[in-house]
């Protein structure tokens, strides 16, 4: 299957939609977006104050966007940490990192408490290097993570890496325990059910066309509330006035047929760690609960005018490119069938920094810009939004350096389209050169692309 939202819906099918908004309404907090950020925010608000009237408005159904299409990495990465260290000092960024480490535990604990069976498996995150240049970056990356207090991270040589997973040509890896595999849709469905049980009102098939102070406007009526929280991530550009706020970056995935016991024995991967690499055009993968490999990476990175895909449908050349990555990593799987392909969008701010904000004067707030690291970050953002809404007294979360961060808007078209496509073409060329030249130095092309992107 190609599209159909994602592989994660393949077994249970798409959910029955909750009723749309049927007219003007009032609430204490209205949340725009029924993904992880919106649902977690509703959850924590109601847990903190059960009397709050909380309404979630979702244009399609809960989990239609990145929350139902991602790679299932529940891990401690957060976009923009190094920039926050430069802006607010190293110790502030260390606090942010520690909060992310704890967030992995928080999600696992809440899922258990709410009876959400999301195929969670805490195996950590393993990131491998397959070329000399990647190995040099890996060692630098590992040391960098240690400097942010992650002293339980481990560095492996080629032999130690092979003992965990047999990736072809792997010359080293770095592993953190702060990560887990998750079934994205099982998590989002369970979370939606949990917030409804708490008394949150969810309206699906209800597109919000405009957000303004204390109003969320839809074709079916307007919800008025003292607080309106935008939790729309990669679909933010569809809102009035938000076209250049966050760029909807495309990411694509494939899922194989279930592998045999012999095939798994050849690969290893017994700890089920999520798997990434140190390439510039990176990949990400997990071993699913039903014995498949789900693997993703960049296909067509961006559609002109901030458009999004049609229910996850993916170009054949992107599917083939992902298959090539699969067989490059695991040559013994050359004959394995790809059973599903899909795509989705993630939110990318101009400076690649995730943010969370509430303006108490206007009642407007938002969280997102996760740049692909949103499964856990959405939970931290939600708890921070809760604190920002419910108290004007600083808390451990509201004083983290990503709160109230401001970023400039993306360039207008066609500059935006040209820049993003040039960026990822350059990354792919840099990876090819590093592989062919076997140099230990990072390609100058990748360094130039990083400067173009505003990532450093």
TAJO-V30162 format. One record per run of one state. SS is the DSSP state (helix for helix, strand for strand, loop for the rest). FROM is the first residue (numbers start at 1). LEN is the number of residues. If there is no record, write none. Layout:
SS/FROM/LEN
SS/FROM/LEN
//
This chain:
loop/1/1
strand/2/1
loop/3/4
helix/7/3
loop/10/15
strand/25/8
loop/33/3
helix/36/13
loop/49/5
strand/54/4
loop/58/8
helix/66/3
loop/69/4
strand/73/3
loop/76/5
helix/81/8
loop/89/1
helix/90/24
loop/114/7
strand/121/1
loop/122/3
strand/125/5
loop/130/2
helix/132/16
loop/148/6
strand/154/4
helix/158/7
strand/165/1
loop/166/6
strand/172/5
loop/177/2
strand/179/3
loop/182/2
helix/184/14
loop/198/3
strand/201/3
loop/204/4
strand/208/5
loop/213/2
strand/215/4
loop/219/2
strand/221/10
loop/231/2
helix/233/6
loop/239/8
strand/247/10
loop/257/4
helix/261/7
strand/268/1
loop/269/5
strand/274/4
loop/278/5
strand/283/5
loop/288/5
strand/293/5
loop/298/5
strand/303/1
helix/304/3
strand/307/1
loop/308/8
helix/316/14
loop/330/1
helix/331/3
loop/334/4
strand/338/11
loop/349/6
strand/355/5
loop/360/4
strand/364/5
loop/369/5
helix/374/17
loop/391/12
strand/403/1
loop/404/11
helix/415/23
loop/438/6
helix/444/10
loop/454/3
//
